[in-house]
Structure formats: C-alpha cells, structure tokens
C-alpha cells in the first residue's frame, strides 16, 4: 500500500479484518447457542457481547500509545 493510503498500513488492514472475523465468529456461536438473537438472550449476555465487540474493534490499534491494556480481549 502506498504511504498515506486511506486504508492505512497492510498490518493494520489485516488486524482490522481479523477483528471483524472474530466478531462474526462470536455472533455465529451466539446464534447457534441461542437460536435467534431475540428475547431469549439475557440483558447480561447482550452487555457482555457488546463489550467483547468493542474490545475486538479496538484490538487492531493495540500498538497505539493511547490503547489501554484493559481493552484487550
């Protein structure tokens, strides 16, 4: 990729794709465990899942100076 590319570095692009694959895998497991994602999923499970998604979305930026280790999944 060219310097200054809007996609960032190749390593960052790979990390972004991996994080999003992990999110999709997590969703697949939840659907397999609970059937449809509806009222059968507890509020606690929804909250924990959202926290996991946010951590995974931040993971590609783990090398950034402002990244906090408590965000690591």
Phi, psi and omega in degrees: 000144181288147176303141180079009179299140179296344179275350180083197182285157176302322180296319179294319179299316178297317180296321178297314180297316180298318179298318181289327174296320179297321178296315179296321177297318179298318179297316179301316180296317179298318180295320178295321182286323188247002186076236176280150176275089181226215183293349179287344179271126183291159177299322178299313180298318178298316181295314179298319179296316179298318177299318178298317180297315180298318178298318180292323178293330179277338186305321179300344182257020183299337179276353181287144184297336181268357179291136180258133182298333178291349176278346185293130179291000000 
